[in-house]
Amino acid sequence: MRAELQFPVSRVDRLLREAPDVQRLSWCTSVFFTGVLEYLTANVLELASKEAVNHHKVLITPEHVERALDNSPLSSVFEDDTHPRDDGMPSARK
């Protein structure tokens, strides 16, 4: 049986196994987790794409992703994010 995922299951499996808290891992855990990551990524990209189109842009910028996440139900997934919003990256706006 194949999951037909775009993300590499083997890489996700390796990263999960390298995590310090992981003691045992079922064979299907990596496939499931990869599917969840792919689903979330697709949703974030779709929301960011709509945000870019709303601002008459053809490229998705980090600002579009941030605005899309702030204005969506997915914001609850990232509400405990410990990364600062301004990490020193230059602004893409001109």
PESUL-V840223 format. One record per residue. N is the residue number from 0. OMEGA is omega in whole degrees, 0 to 359 (none if undefined). D_FIRST is the distance of its C-alpha to the first C-alpha in Angstrom with 2 decimals. Layout:
n=(N/N)
omega=(OMEGA/OMEGA)
d_first=(D_FIRST/D_FIRST)
This chain:
n=(0/1/2/3/4/5/6/7/8/9/10/11/12/13/14/15/16/17/18/19/20/21/22/23/24/25/26/27/28/29/30/31/32/33/34/35/36/37/38/39/40/41/42/43/44/45/46/47/48/49/50/51/52/53/54/55/56/57/58/59/60/61/62/63/64/65/66/67/68/69/70/71/72/73/74/75/76/77/78/79/80/81/82/83/84/85/86/87/88/89/90/91/92/93)
omega=(180/180/181/178/177/180/182/180/182/179/177/178/180/180/177/181/178/180/185/184/185/178/180/184/177/181/184/181/181/179/180/181/177/177/178/179/180/179/179/180/179/179/179/179/178/179/180/177/178/178/179/179/178/179/176/178/179/178/175/178/176/179/177/179/181/179/180/179/180/185/183/175/178/181/179/178/185/185/179/180/183/180/178/179/180/183/177/178/179/180/179/181/178/none)
d_first=(0.00/3.83/6.76/9.22/11.96/15.31/16.45/15.77/13.69/15.54/18.83/18.27/17.28/20.47/22.59/21.58/22.36/25.63/26.75/29.73/28.81/25.38/25.83/22.47/18.99/15.84/12.65/11.18/14.60/14.36/11.24/13.16/16.40/15.32/14.35/17.77/19.56/18.26/19.24/22.62/23.28/22.72/25.06/27.63/27.68/28.14/30.97/32.55/32.44/34.30/36.74/37.43/38.01/40.33/42.38/42.44/40.48/37.88/36.53/34.82/36.86/36.38/38.97/36.89/33.93/36.36/38.04/34.83/33.67/37.15/37.27/33.90/32.41/30.23/33.50/33.16/30.04/32.25/35.56/35.65/34.95/37.38/37.51/40.75/40.71/43.11/41.85/44.37/42.36/44.69/44.55/43.06/45.67/48.76)
